[in-house]
Amino acid sequence: MSRYYSNHRDFEGREGGSGPGGGDGEEPKVELHLVDTEKAFRAGSVRASSLRSETAWLRALKKERETVIRETFGKNADPEEYTLTDCLKEFKARADEKNLLVHSELMRFKIAGEEWGTLKEHAQACIREKRRFREAVERYADEKHGEVLYDMHYWYYQVESFIDAALILPNAVLLLNLRVPNHDSVVDEDGYLCWLNPYSAKLEKENIRNELFKQELTVRMMLSSAKLDGFRVLTSLIVGGDGFQFVNHDTENVTSGRLAAFEKSLTLEHSDCFTEDERIIVLKKLWEEKDRSEGRSPDYHSNLLDAYRALRAKLSE
């Protein structure tokens, strides 16, 4: 088990350790330089989550925790006065009193609680990093007299893409994608963003090269339909979480860098591609084509309630 988990007092992370987006890892020096991707990518992948989605995810996790605490200690119990560890101790005591063999159910609940704590900390880290990302994007937009659109979800000619931020500048369109891995991460030579899930000990992968290509293709098609063919579209991967190491091996095909570098500086070769009027048309076109169904909240849940109810059922036998 990684040091990230071993330092925690309980599975709610009340004490010790550093959560996602924090820690004492030394940040690698990565210079972020956005480049034109017209030549770089070949054409689905995993869509990112909006800040609103991350907030809904965290709310759902907290609701699960409240349900477990109130079903354990009574409907009037204050969720702030108890932890999931308290619930585990309570059920261990009940199991001892009844002399029942519920070891497997207790372990399942313990593991589900640890997973819940991991999900909660990751959701909190994503919210922090996305707010930090937006502040950096808005500063850059102000400096360059541009406009910014967030959470752009598109279905265009059966091509789906989700863009965290689209910066419309007088000389280019920048499509920026934030990822907040829960562990050290790397872009490999095949264009996959890879990171280790420390709880499951499995390697997670996302084909970021294909995702960026789809985004560029989608935006180019939309603007072409508006008779705006002579423009630049640039895409880039921004990786948050300063406590984790990030390395990009695929520098030719995936332009990427750390959020910290993006906050400090962003270089862009100057080119007068479209006029102020054209920039307004670009902004209007991208906004009008946005999929409005994107605002619907997905169904967020962990394994916590299932494990908890299996344990209660066993104790009721």
Salt bridges, closest charged atoms under 4 A:
ASP10 OD2 - ARG9 NH2 3.46
GLU12 OE1 - ARG14 NH2 3.57
GLU12 OE1 - ARG65 NE 2.64
GLU15 OE1 - ARG9 NH1 3.88
ASP24 OD1 - ARG3 NH2 3.73
ASP36 OD1 - ARG220 NH2 3.61
GLU38 OE1 - ARG220 NH2 3.83
GLU54 OE2 - LYS130 NZ 3.18
GLU66 OE1 - ARG70 NH1 3.78
GLU71 OE2 - ARG309 NH2 2.74
GLU71 OE1 - ARG312 NH1 3.10
GLU90 OE2 - ARG94 NE 3.00
GLU114 OE2 - LYS110 NZ 2.70
GLU121 OE2 - HIS8 ND1 3.64
GLU129 OE1 - ARG132 NH1 3.29
ASP151 OD2 - ARG134 NH2 3.05
GLU160 OE2 - ARG47 NH1 3.86
GLU160 OE2 - HIS153 NE2 2.84
ASP164 OD2 - ARG179 NH1 3.56
GLU206 OE2 - ARG179 NH2 2.83
GLU211 OE1 - LYS214 NZ 3.69
GLU216 OE2 - ARG220 NE 2.86
ASP242 OD2 - ARG132 NH2 2.71
ASP242 OD1 - ARG258 NH2 3.54
ASP250 OD2 - ARG209 NH2 3.20
GLU263 OE2 - ARG132 NE 2.91
ASP272 OD1 - HIS270 NE2 3.01
GLU276 OE2 - ARG279 NH2 2.35
GLU289 OE2 - LYS285 NZ 2.93
ASP291 OD2 - HIS153 ND1 3.84
GLU294 OE1 - ARG52 NH2 3.65
GLU294 OE1 - LYS290 NZ 3.88
GLU317 OE1 - LYS314 NZ 3.57
